[in-house]
Amino acid sequence: MLDKDSNLVDETNEIKHIEFFSGIGGMRYGVENAISSRLNDDSQKIYTRCNAYEISVYANDTYCHNFTETISKKKKNNSPFTVQTKLIEQLKPNDIDNLGINLWTMSPPCQPFTKTKNAKQRDSDDERCKGLKAIIRLLKAIKQKPKWIILENVKNFVGSHMLALWQECLIECEYSFEEYLLSPTQFGIPNHRTRFYMICERSERFQNRKICADNLSLSFLPGTNQKAVAVSPSLVGNFIDKNLDTEEKKKLIIPDDTFDKPWVKNLGIVCALDTITHCFTAFYGRQLHRATGSVLLEDDTRSQAIATLPLDRTDMLRYKGKLRRFSPNELLSLFGFPSDFLFPEEISLEHRYKLIGNSVNVSVVSFVASYLLQDVCENKKRKCMHS
């Protein structure tokens, strides 16, 4: 039975947000977009606080470059919008209770659950699970628990011991939840990026529906009986920067000596007419491999997608100077970030790729958040209509 104070925070129809593992702000953009779409851009009246926690200095510098707040260096900061370079393990229950938060979002480190080459797959024994374990302790300890929670991770989080611990915590703290495996491809975005999403509400709204580890196929979209939105897949060309600076493009061109390597034939190559790209990871700027993301063939003579008319790979030398990495701005567009998103100039190209590869897809988060927060948004809309 929920305690009598459990819903006091959201009676004001305001959303006060903690963004754990905040990265470059993908969760915040997704939540803001969700609220804005439901309230016809009148989101500022409902989204009144965001406290972000992240240990990457590069991520926090980028976050602050795109939002108005500055990094908080004080132990006590009363600003409603702050970013702190801080381990979650350092947070105390009072730090959270004093903020009046009703929404938590998080994208915990995925390395303990990935199945890439050389991955140790230590699950909950991995040091990088300390943050999520700290969140479990906080959620159990705080008096004013959040009404809503959104969690994102890689699909192999399903079936992990760490997920089981998290589910047990949610049930103990009287949350109901739903789990999904979603990809940008379901929203017409030409990028494979299947991720685990969990939405939680401190009520009996959901049925605690879990994903079976033996069936990791894509889920129906939240709140629907469809596996995809009713839109045609977008072309990769719609996300290509037509105004890419010549000097910047030079940095993206695949080096000539790469074409002497036997593995170059196995690169994930797409052109503007294709409708899918491989998942872009944090290693995209460092390693050339289809497992880190696709590369772009700039060839105006092609009349069909590479997926339809496969590339002749017998002599890869013919593609010298024609293959390049996608630019950071092109990836940001695929990931759903706004067109005015900028990196600080001092952040290197490799670090930009790493920050994007570690981020969430804003468009998918927005859809998930819109479903989770629909009631509070509708209540706010009705309140505004009658005021």
GUVO-693152 format. One record per residue: residue number from 1; x, y, z of N, C-alpha, C in turn. Coordinates in steps of 0.1 Angstrom, whole numbers, plus 5000, padded with zeros to 4 digits. Layout:
BEGIN
num,n.u,n.v,n.w,ca.u,ca.v,ca.w,c.u,c.v,c.w
NUM,X,Y,Z,X,Y,Z,X,Y,Z
...
***
This chain:
BEGIN
num,n.u,n.v,n.w,ca.u,ca.v,ca.w,c.u,c.v,c.w
1,5009,4988,5000,5000,5000,5000,5009,5012,5000
2,5006,5022,4991,5014,5034,4990,5012,5043,5002
3,5023,5049,5006,5022,5058,5017,5015,5071,5013
4,5009,5078,5023,5000,5089,5020,5007,5101,5013
5,5020,5102,5015,5028,5113,5009,5033,5109,4995
6,5030,5098,4990,5037,5093,4978,5034,5102,4966
7,5023,5108,4965,5020,5116,4953,5019,5131,4956
8,5024,5136,4967,5023,5150,4970,5031,5158,4960
9,5042,5153,4955,5050,5161,4946,5043,5164,4933
10,5036,5154,4927,5031,5156,4914,5017,5162,4915
11,5011,5166,4926,4998,5172,4927,4999,5186,4921
12,5011,5192,4920,5012,5205,4914,5013,5204,4899
13,5013,5192,4893,5015,5190,4879,5028,5196,4874
14,5038,5195,4882,5051,5199,4878,5060,5186,4877
15,5070,5187,4868,5079,5175,4866,5093,5180,4871
16,5098,5174,4881,5111,5177,4887,5120,5165,4885
17,5131,5166,4878,5138,5155,4872,5152,5153,4877
18,5156,5141,4880,5170,5138,4883,5174,5129,4871
19,5185,5133,4865,5191,5126,4853,5204,5120,4858
20,5203,5107,4862,5215,5100,4866,5223,5095,4853
21,5236,5094,4854,5244,5091,4842,5240,5100,4831
22,5240,5113,4833,5234,5122,4823,5240,5123,4810
23,5253,5120,4809,5260,5121,4796,5258,5135,4790
24,5254,5136,4777,5253,5149,4770,5238,5153,4770
25,5230,5147,4779,5216,5152,4781,5206,5146,4772
26,5208,5134,4767,5198,5128,4759,5185,5125,4766
27,5186,5120,4778,5173,5118,4785,5165,5131,4787
28,5172,5141,4791,5166,5154,4793,5159,5159,4780
29,5166,5158,4769,5160,5162,4757,5148,5154,4754
30,5149,5141,4756,5137,5132,4753,5125,5136,4762
31,5128,5138,4775,5117,5142,4784,5111,5156,4780
32,5119,5165,4777,5114,5179,4773,5106,5178,4760
33,5111,5170,4751,5104,5168,4738,5090,5162,4740
34,5090,5152,4749,5077,5145,4752,5067,5155,4758
35,5072,5163,4767,5063,5172,4774,5058,5183,4764
36,5068,5188,4756,5065,5198,4746,5055,5194,4736
37,5056,5181,4731,5047,5176,4721,5033,5175,4727
38,5031,5172,4740,5018,5170,4746,5012,5183,4750
39,5021,5193,4753,5016,5206,4758,5017,5217,4748
40,5019,5213,4735,5021,5223,4724,5031,5234,4727
41,5043,5229,4731,5055,5237,4733,5055,5245,4746
42,5044,5244,4754,5043,5251,4767,5048,5243,4778
43,5061,5238,4776,5066,5228,4786,5073,5235,4798
44,5077,5247,4797,5085,5254,4808,5076,5255,4820
45,5063,5255,4819,5055,5257,4831,5054,5244,4839
46,5057,5233,4833,5056,5220,4840,5070,5214,4843
47,5080,5217,4834,5093,5211,4836,5101,5221,4844
48,5102,5220,4857,5107,5230,4866,5120,5228,4873
49,5125,5215,4872,5138,5212,4878,5145,5201,4871
50,5158,5201,4869,5166,5190,4865,5180,5190,4872
51,5182,5180,4879,5196,5179,4885,5203,5167,4879
52,5214,5170,4872,5221,5159,4865,5234,5155,4872
53,5236,5142,4871,5248,5137,4877,5256,5128,4867
54,5269,5131,4866,5277,5125,4856,5292,5126,4860
55,5300,5116,4858,5314,5117,4862,5323,5121,4850
56,5318,5121,4838,5327,5125,4827,5327,5141,4826
57,5339,5146,4827,5341,5161,4826,5337,5165,4811
58,5341,5157,4801,5338,5161,4787,5323,5161,4785
59,5316,5151,4791,5301,5151,4790,5295,5163,4797
60,5299,5166,4808,5294,5178,4816,5296,5191,4809
61,5308,5192,4804,5311,5205,4796,5302,5206,4784
62,5299,5195,4778,5290,5195,4766,5276,5198,4770
63,5272,5192,4781,5258,5194,4787,5256,5209,4790
64,5265,5215,4797,5264,5229,4800,5265,5238,4788
65,5272,5234,4778,5273,5241,4766,5260,5243,4759
66,5251,5233,4761,5238,5232,4754,5226,5236,4763
67,5228,5236,4776,5217,5240,4785,5222,5253,4792
68,5213,5260,4799,5217,5273,4805,5225,5272,4818
69,5224,5260,4825,5230,5259,4838,5245,5257,4837
70,5252,5260,4848,5266,5257,4849,5269,5246,4858
71,5281,5240,4858,5284,5229,4866,5284,5234,4881
72,5278,5227,4889,5277,5231,4904,5290,5226,4911
73,5297,5235,4916,5309,5232,4924,5307,5233,4939
74,5295,5237,4943,5292,5239,4957,5285,5227,4962
75,5287,5225,4975,5281,5214,4982,5266,5216,4983
76,5261,5228,4984,5247,5231,4984,5244,5241,4973
77,5235,5238,4964,5232,5247,4953,5217,5246,4952
78,5211,5258,4953,5196,5258,4953,5190,5261,4939
79,5199,5262,4929,5194,5264,4915,5186,5252,4911
80,5175,5254,4904,5167,5243,4899,5173,5235,4888
81,5183,5240,4882,5190,5233,4871,5205,5232,4873
82,5210,5221,4876,5224,5219,4879,5230,5207,4873
83,5243,5207,4870,5250,5195,4866,5262,5193,4876
84,5263,5181,4881,5274,5178,4891,5283,5167,4886
85,5296,5169,4886,5305,5159,4883,5307,5151,4896
86,5299,5140,4897,5298,5133,4910,5294,5119,4908
87,5301,5110,4916,5297,5096,4916,5283,5095,4923
88,5275,5086,4918,5262,5084,4924,5263,5078,4938
89,5274,5070,4940,5277,5064,4953,5279,5074,4964
90,5282,5087,4960,5285,5097,4970,5272,5104,4974
91,5261,5102,4968,5249,5108,4971,5243,5102,4984
92,5237,5110,4992,5230,5106,5004,5215,5108,5003
93,5207,5100,5010,5192,5101,5009,5187,5116,5010
94,5193,5123,5020,5189,5137,5022,5192,5146,5010
95,5202,5143,5002,5205,5150,4990,5193,5149,4980
96,5187,5138,4980,5176,5136,4971,5162,5141,4976
97,5160,5137,4989,5147,5141,4995,5145,5156,4995
98,5156,5164,4997,5155,5178,4998,5151,5185,4984
99,5152,5177,4973,5149,5183,4960,5135,5182,4956
100,5127,5174,4962,5113,5173,4958,5111,5167,4944
101,5119,5157,4940,5120,5151,4927,5108,5141,4925
102,5103,5141,4913,5093,5131,4910,5095,5123,4897
103,5107,5125,4890,5111,5117,4879,5125,5114,4879
104,5129,5102,4878,5143,5097,4877,5144,5091,4863
105,5155,5095,4856,5159,5088,4844,5174,5084,4845
106,5177,5073,4838,5191,5068,4840,5194,5058,4828
107,5207,5059,4824,5212,5050,4814,5225,5044,4820
108,5225,5035,4829,5237,5030,4836,5247,5024,4826
109,5260,5023,4830,5270,5017,4822,5266,5004,4817
110,5268,5002,4804,5263,4989,4797,5274,4979,4796
111,5287,4982,4799,5298,4973,4797,5296,4959,4804
112,5290,4959,4817,5289,4946,4824,5280,4936,4816
113,5272,4941,4806,5262,4933,4800,5264,4931,4785
114,5274,4938,4779,5276,4937,4765,5283,4923,4762
115,5281,4919,4749,5286,4906,4745,5296,4908,4733
116,5302,4919,4733,5312,4922,4723,5325,4914,4726
117,5334,4914,4716,5346,4906,4718,5354,4911,4730
118,5359,4902,4738,5367,4906,4749,5359,4911,4761
119,5346,4912,4760,5338,4916,4771,5338,4906,4782
120,5340,4910,4794,5341,4901,4806,5327,4896,4811
121,5317,4904,4808,5303,4900,4812,5302,4896,4827
122,5307,4905,4835,5307,4902,4850,5294,4905,4857
123,5285,4911,4849,5271,4914,4854,5272,4922,4867
124,5265,4919,4877,5265,4927,4890,5278,4927,4897
125,5287,4918,4894,5300,4918,4900,5310,4929,4894
126,5306,4935,4883,5314,4945,4877,5314,4958,4885
127,5326,4964,4886,5327,4976,4894,5318,4987,4888
128,5315,4986,4875,5306,4997,4869,5292,4995,4872
129,5288,4985,4880,5274,4984,4885,5272,4991,4898
130,5283,4997,4904,5282,5004,4917,5272,5015,4916
131,5271,5022,4905,5262,5033,4904,5248,5029,4905
132,5244,5018,4898,5230,5013,4898,5227,5007,4912
133,5237,5001,4918,5235,4995,4932,5232,5007,4942
134,5239,5018,4940,5237,5030,4948,5224,5035,4946
135,5219,5035,4934,5205,5040,4931,5195,5031,4938
136,5197,5018,4938,5188,5009,4945,5188,5013,4960
137,5199,5015,4966,5200,5019,4980,5193,5032,4983
138,5195,5042,4974,5188,5055,4976,5173,5053,4975
139,5168,5046,4965,5154,5045,4963,5147,5038,4975
140,5154,5029,4981,5148,5022,4993,5149,5032,5005
141,5159,5041,5006,5161,5049,5018,5153,5062,5018
142,5151,5068,5006,5145,5081,5006,5130,5081,5010
143,5125,5092,5016,5112,5092,5020,5102,5096,5009
144,5107,5105,5001,5099,5111,4990,5103,5104,4977
145,5097,5093,4974,5102,5085,4962,5096,5091,4949
146,5103,5090,4938,5098,5096,4926,5086,5088,4921
147,5077,5096,4914,5065,5090,4909,5068,5081,4897
148,5078,5086,4889,5081,5079,4876,5096,5076,4875
149,5100,5065,4868,5114,5062,4865,5115,5057,4851
150,5125,5061,4844,5128,5056,4831,5143,5050,4831
151,5145,5038,4827,5158,5032,4826,5161,5027,4812
152,5173,5030,4807,5177,5025,4794,5190,5017,4795
153,5191,5006,4788,5204,4999,4787,5205,4990,4775
154,5216,4983,4773,5217,4974,4761,5207,4962,4763
155,5204,4956,4752,5194,4945,4752,5198,4933,4761
156,5211,4931,4763,5216,4920,4771,5216,4923,4786
157,5210,4934,4789,5207,4937,4803,5195,4927,4807
158,5187,4924,4798,5177,4914,4800,5183,4901,4804
159,5177,4895,4815,5182,4882,4820,5194,4883,4829
160,5199,4896,4832,5210,4897,4841,5206,4897,4855
161,5216,4894,4864,5213,4894,4878,5211,4908,4883
162,5218,4918,4877,5216,4932,4880,5202,4937,4878
163,5196,4933,4867,5182,4936,4864,5173,4930,4874
164,5176,4917,4878,5167,4911,4888,5168,4918,4901
165,5179,4923,4905,5181,4931,4917,5172,4944,4916
166,5173,4950,4905,5165,4963,4902,5150,4960,4903
167,5146,4949,4896,5132,4946,4897,5127,4943,4911
168,5135,4936,4919,5131,4934,4933,5130,4947,4940
169,5139,4956,4938,5138,4969,4945,5125,4976,4941
170,5122,4976,4928,5110,4983,4924,5097,4978,4930
171,5096,4965,4931,5085,4958,4937,5084,4961,4952
172,5095,4961,4958,5096,4964,4973,5092,4978,4975
173,5095,4987,4966,5092,5001,4968,5078,5005,4961
174,5070,4995,4958,5057,4996,4953,5055,5003,4939
175,5064,5000,4930,5063,5004,4916,5057,4993,4908
176,5050,4997,4898,5047,4988,4887,5055,4992,4875
177,5057,4983,4865,5066,4986,4854,5063,4978,4842
178,5068,4983,4831,5068,4976,4818,5082,4977,4812
179,5085,4966,4804,5098,4965,4798,5097,4964,4783
180,5106,4970,4776,5105,4970,4761,5119,4968,4755
181,5120,4963,4743,5132,4963,4735,5128,4971,4723
182,5134,4983,4721,5130,4992,4710,5142,4996,4703
183,5140,5000,4690,5151,5005,4681,5146,5017,4673
184,5155,5026,4670,5151,5037,4662,5144,5033,4648
185,5147,5021,4643,5141,5017,4631,5126,5016,4632
186,5121,5014,4644,5106,5013,4646,5100,5027,4644
187,5108,5038,4644,5103,5051,4643,5107,5058,4630
188,5111,5049,4620,5115,5054,4607,5128,5060,4606
189,5136,5058,4617,5150,5063,4617,5160,5053,4612
190,5168,5056,4602,5177,5045,4596,5189,5042,4604
191,5186,5036,4616,5198,5032,4624,5193,5021,4634
192,5201,5010,4633,5199,4998,4642,5204,5002,4656
193,5196,5002,4666,5202,5005,4680,5192,4999,4690
194,5191,4986,4690,5181,4979,4699,5186,4981,4714
195,5177,4987,4722,5180,4990,4735,5168,4985,4744
196,5172,4982,4757,5162,4979,4767,5157,4991,4774
197,5144,4993,4774,5137,5004,4781,5128,4999,4792
198,5128,5005,4803,5119,5002,4814,5112,5015,4819
199,5099,5015,4819,5092,5026,4825,5085,5021,4838
200,5085,5030,4848,5080,5026,4861,5072,5037,4867
201,5061,5033,4873,5053,5043,4880,5049,5038,4894
202,5049,5047,4904,5046,5043,4917,5031,5043,4919
203,5025,5032,4913,5011,5030,4913,5009,5016,4908
204,4996,5012,4905,4993,4999,4900,4990,5000,4885
205,4995,5010,4878,4992,5013,4864,4996,5001,4855
206,5008,4996,4857,5014,4986,4848,5013,4972,4854
207,5016,4962,4845,5014,4948,4849,5027,4941,4852
208,5038,4949,4854,5051,4943,4857,5055,4933,4846
209,5052,4937,4833,5055,4929,4822,5070,4928,4819
210,5076,4916,4819,5090,4915,4817,5093,4909,4804
211,5105,4911,4799,5110,4905,4786,5117,4892,4789
212,5114,4882,4782,5121,4869,4783,5134,4870,4777
213,5144,4865,4784,5158,4865,4778,5160,4856,4766
214,5150,4847,4765,5151,4837,4754,5144,4843,4741
215,5138,4855,4742,5132,4861,4730,5135,4876,4730
216,5146,4879,4724,5150,4893,4724,5146,4900,4711
217,5133,4898,4707,5128,4905,4695,5122,4918,4699
218,5121,4927,4689,5116,4941,4692,5102,4940,4698
219,5099,4949,4707,5086,4949,4714,5076,4958,4706
220,5063,4956,4710,5053,4966,4706,5057,4980,4712
221,5053,4990,4705,5056,5004,4710,5047,5006,4722
222,5052,5013,4732,5045,5016,4745,5031,5022,4742
223,5021,5016,4748,5008,5021,4747,5001,5018,4734
224,5007,5009,4725,5001,5006,4712,5001,4991,4710
225,4995,4986,4700,4996,4972,4695,5003,4972,4682
226,5012,4981,4680,5020,4982,4668,5035,4980,4671
227,5042,4975,4661,5057,4974,4663,5064,4985,4657
228,5057,4994,4650,5064,5005,4643,5054,5016,4641
229,5058,5029,4641,5050,5040,4638,5046,5039,4623
230,5035,5045,4619,5031,5044,4605,5038,5054,4596
231,5051,5053,4595,5059,5062,4586,5068,5053,4578
232,5071,5058,4566,5081,5051,4557,5095,5053,4563
233,5104,5043,4561,5117,5045,4566,5124,5057,4559
234,5131,5065,4567,5138,5076,4561,5151,5071,4554
235,5155,5079,4544,5168,5076,4537,5179,5081,4545
236,5190,5074,4545,5203,5079,4551,5206,5093,4546
237,5203,5095,4533,5206,5109,4528,5199,5120,4535
238,5188,5117,4541,5181,5128,4548,5189,5133,4561
239,5199,5125,4565,5206,5128,4577,5221,5133,4573
240,5224,5133,4560,5237,5137,4556,5238,5153,4556
241,5249,5158,4561,5251,5172,4562,5256,5177,4548
242,5247,5184,4541,5250,5189,4527,5260,5201,4528
243,5262,5207,4539,5271,5218,4541,5283,5215,4549
244,5287,5202,4548,5299,5198,4556,5311,5205,4551
245,5319,5211,4560,5331,5219,4557,5341,5210,4550
246,5348,5215,4540,5358,5207,4533,5369,5202,4542
247,5374,5210,4551,5384,5206,4561,5379,5195,4570
248,5367,5197,4575,5361,5187,4584,5359,5173,4576
249,5355,5174,4564,5353,5162,4556,5367,5154,4554
250,5377,5162,4553,5391,5155,4551,5394,5146,4564
251,5390,5151,4575,5392,5143,4588,5384,5131,4588
252,5373,5130,4580,5364,5119,4581,5367,5108,4570
253,5374,5112,4560,5377,5103,4549,5386,5091,4554
254,5382,5079,4550,5390,5067,4554,5404,5068,4548
255,5414,5067,4557,5428,5068,4552,5431,5058,4541
256,5440,5062,4531,5443,5054,4520,5449,5040,4524
257,5458,5040,4534,5464,5028,4538,5455,5017,4544
258,5443,5022,4547,5432,5012,4552,5428,5003,4541
259,5429,5007,4529,5424,4999,4518,5433,4987,4514
260,5445,4987,4520,5454,4976,4519,5451,4964,4528
261,5442,4967,4538,5439,4957,4548,5428,4947,4543
262,5430,4934,4546,5420,4925,4541,5406,4927,4547
263,5405,4932,4559,5392,4934,4566,5384,4945,4560
264,5390,4954,4552,5383,4965,4546,5370,4961,4538
265,5371,4949,4533,5359,4944,4525,5347,4941,4534
266,5349,4940,4547,5338,4937,4556,5332,4949,4563
267,5337,4961,4559,5331,4973,4565,5316,4974,4562
268,5309,4980,4572,5295,4982,4569,5293,4995,4562
269,5291,4994,4549,5291,5005,4540,5277,5008,4535
270,5272,5021,4536,5259,5025,4532,5261,5037,4523
271,5250,5040,4515,5250,5052,4507,5238,5060,4510
272,5236,5071,4504,5225,5080,4507,5211,5074,4505
273,5211,5064,4496,5198,5058,4493,5194,5046,4502
274,5203,5043,4511,5200,5032,4520,5190,5037,4531
275,5184,5027,4538,5174,5031,4549,5178,5024,4562
276,5191,5020,4563,5195,5014,4576,5210,5016,4578
277,5215,5018,4590,5229,5019,4593,5231,5010,4605
278,5244,5005,4607,5247,4997,4619,5247,5006,4631
279,5246,5000,4643,5247,5007,4655,5260,5014,4657
280,5259,5027,4660,5271,5035,4663,5275,5034,4678
281,5288,5030,4680,5292,5029,4694,5302,5039,4698
282,5306,5039,4710,5316,5048,4716,5330,5047,4709
283,5332,5035,4702,5345,5033,4695,5345,5037,4681
284,5335,5043,4676,5333,5047,4662,5345,5055,4657
285,5350,5064,4665,5361,5073,4661,5374,5067,4662
286,5375,5055,4668,5388,5048,4670,5390,5035,4662
287,5379,5028,4660,5380,5015,4652,5370,5015,4640
288,5375,5010,4629,5367,5008,4617,5362,4994,4617
289,5350,4992,4619,5344,4978,4620,5329,4980,4619
290,5322,4971,4613,5307,4972,4612,5301,4972,4626
291,5308,4966,4636,5303,4965,4650,5304,4979,4657
292,5311,4988,4651,5312,5002,4657,5304,5012,4650
293,5299,5008,4638,5290,5017,4630,5293,5017,4615
294,5284,5022,4607,5286,5022,4593,5294,5033,4588
295,5300,5032,4576,5307,5043,4569,5299,5046,4557
296,5301,5058,4552,5293,5064,4541,5301,5064,4528
297,5295,5058,4518,5300,5059,4504,5294,5071,4497
298,5302,5080,4494,5297,5092,4487,5299,5090,4472
299,5288,5086,4465,5288,5082,4451,5275,5087,4445
300,5276,5098,4438,5263,5103,4432,5258,5095,4420
301,5266,5085,4415,5262,5077,4403,5253,5066,4407
302,5252,5062,4420,5244,5051,4423,5229,5054,4422
303,5222,5045,4417,5207,5047,4415,5199,5038,4425
304,5206,5029,4432,5200,5020,4441,5207,5019,4454
305,5200,5016,4465,5207,5014,4478,5216,5002,4478
306,5227,5003,4486,5236,4992,4487,5229,4979,4492
307,5219,4981,4500,5212,4969,4505,5204,4962,4494
308,5201,4970,4483,5193,4964,4472,5203,4959,4461
309,5213,4967,4458,5223,4964,4448,5237,4964,4455
310,5241,4952,4460,5253,4951,4468,5265,4957,4461
311,5274,4962,4469,5286,4968,4464,5296,4958,4459
312,5303,4961,4448,5313,4952,4443,5326,4954,4451
313,5329,4944,4459,5340,4945,4469,5353,4937,4464
314,5353,4934,4452,5365,4926,4447,5377,4934,4447
315,5376,4947,4444,5388,4956,4445,5384,4969,4452
316,5387,4969,4465,5383,4980,4474,5391,4993,4471
317,5402,4992,4463,5410,5004,4460,5402,5014,4453
318,5391,5010,4445,5384,5019,4437,5376,5029,4446
319,5375,5026,4459,5367,5034,4468,5375,5044,4476
320,5388,5044,4473,5397,5054,4480,5392,5068,4478
321,5391,5076,4489,5386,5089,4488,5371,5091,4488
322,5364,5079,4487,5349,5080,4486,5342,5075,4498
323,5350,5069,4507,5344,5064,4519,5348,5073,4531
324,5338,5076,4539,5341,5084,4551,5332,5080,4563
325,5337,5084,4575,5328,5082,4586,5317,5093,4586
326,5306,5090,4592,5296,5100,4594,5302,5111,4604
327,5298,5123,4602,5303,5134,4610,5295,5133,4624
328,5301,5139,4634,5293,5140,4647,5279,5146,4645
329,5278,5157,4637,5265,5163,4636,5255,5154,4629
330,5260,5146,4619,5251,5136,4613,5246,5125,4623
331,5255,5121,4631,5251,5111,4641,5242,5117,4651
332,5244,5130,4655,5235,5136,4665,5221,5137,4659
333,5220,5139,4646,5207,5140,4639,5201,5126,4639
334,5208,5115,4636,5203,5102,4637,5198,5099,4651
335,5205,5104,4661,5202,5101,4675,5191,5111,4681
336,5185,5119,4672,5174,5128,4676,5177,5140,4684
337,5190,5144,4684,5193,5157,4691,5189,5169,4683
338,5187,5180,4689,5183,5192,4681,5194,5197,4672
339,5190,5204,4661,5199,5208,4651,5209,5219,4657
340,5205,5226,4668,5214,5236,4673,5223,5230,4684
341,5224,5217,4686,5233,5211,4696,5247,5213,4691
342,5256,5217,4701,5270,5220,4698,5279,5214,4708
343,5291,5210,4703,5301,5205,4712,5310,5217,4715
344,5316,5219,4727,5326,5229,4729,5338,5226,4720
345,5344,5237,4715,5354,5235,4705,5366,5227,4709
346,5369,5227,4722,5381,5220,4727,5379,5205,4728
347,5367,5200,4726,5365,5185,4726,5368,5179,4713
348,5377,5170,4713,5383,5164,4701,5372,5155,4693
349,5376,5153,4681,5367,5145,4672,5364,5131,4679
350,5374,5124,4683,5373,5111,4689,5364,5111,4702
351,5366,5122,4710,5357,5123,4722,5343,5126,4718
352,5341,5133,4708,5327,5136,4703,5320,5123,4699
353,5327,5115,4692,5321,5102,4688,5318,5093,4700
354,5327,5094,4710,5326,5086,4722,5313,5090,4730
355,5312,5103,4731,5300,5109,4739,5287,5105,4732
356,5287,5106,4718,5275,5103,4711,5272,5088,4712
357,5282,5080,4710,5280,5065,4711,5276,5060,4724
358,5279,5068,4735,5274,5064,4748,5260,5070,4752
359,5255,5077,4742,5242,5084,4745,5230,5076,4742
360,5218,5081,4746,5206,5074,4742,5200,5081,4729
361,5191,5074,4723,5184,5080,4712,5173,5089,4717
362,5174,5101,4715,5164,5111,4720,5150,5108,4715
363,5149,5104,4702,5135,5102,4696,5128,5090,4703
364,5136,5080,4706,5130,5068,4713,5126,5072,4727
365,5135,5078,4734,5132,5083,4748,5120,5092,4748
366,5119,5100,4739,5107,5110,4738,5094,5102,4737
367,5094,5092,4729,5082,5083,4727,5078,5076,4740
368,5088,5070,4746,5086,5063,4759,5082,5072,4770
369,5088,5084,4771,5085,5094,4781,5071,5100,4779
370,5067,5101,4767,5054,5107,4764,5043,5097,4769
371,5045,5085,4767,5035,5075,4772,5035,5075,4788
372,5047,5075,4794,5048,5074,4808,5041,5086,4815
373,5044,5098,4809,5040,5111,4815,5027,5116,4810
374,5019,5108,4803,5007,5113,4796,4997,5119,4806
375,4995,5113,4817,4985,5117,4827,4988,5131,4833
376,5001,5133,4837,5004,5146,4843,5004,5157,4833
377,5007,5154,4820,5006,5164,4809,4992,5167,4806
378,4983,5157,4806,4969,5160,4803,4963,5168,4815
379,4966,5165,4827,4961,5172,4838,4965,5187,4838
380,4978,5189,4834,4983,5203,4833,4975,5210,4822
381,4973,5203,4811,4966,5209,4800,4951,5213,4804
382,4945,5204,4811,4931,5207,4815,4931,5219,4825
383,4941,5219,4834,4942,5230,4844,4944,5243,4837
384,4952,5243,4827,4955,5256,4819,4942,5261,4812
385,4935,5251,4807,4922,5255,4800,4912,5261,4809
386,4912,5257,4821,4902,5262,4831,4906,5273,4840
387,4919,5278,4837,4924,5288,4846,4922,5302,4839
***
